Amino acid sequence: MQGFIEGQQNTELIKHTVTLDHTHLTTDQILRKLLPSNIEVPSSFETIGHIAHLNLRDEQLPYKKIIADVILEVCAFNTWQGLIIFVRKTQESKQW
């Protein structure tokens, strides 16, 4: 690449540092870095208005605050900007 650029007229190769932060990463990418490798990263959640519903497994419960914080932070930069609360289903619904 450098050889090609140097061979062109009126061009100059400039070094530039790019700094990436968490706003450039997905929820999945961030949680994979923060959670222990033996903990499965939640793959999805549903929203109703400003409420997000996650189905967390028992082994994920000790990390529920981290999971919620990451989702809230990532959602602040996309279409779910209004999220403010998380709920977890605690027991299965009984059939009538």
RAWOGI-V360685 format. One record per helix or strand of 2 or more residues. SS is the DSSP state (helix for helix, strand for strand). FROM is the first residue (numbers start at 1). LEN is the number of residues. If there is no record, write none. Layout:
ss=SS from=FROM len=LEN
ss=SS from=FROM len=LEN
//
This chain:
ss=helix from=2 len=5
ss=helix from=22 len=3
ss=helix from=27 len=8
ss=strand from=46 len=3
ss=strand from=51 len=4
ss=helix from=58 len=18
ss=strand from=85 len=4
//
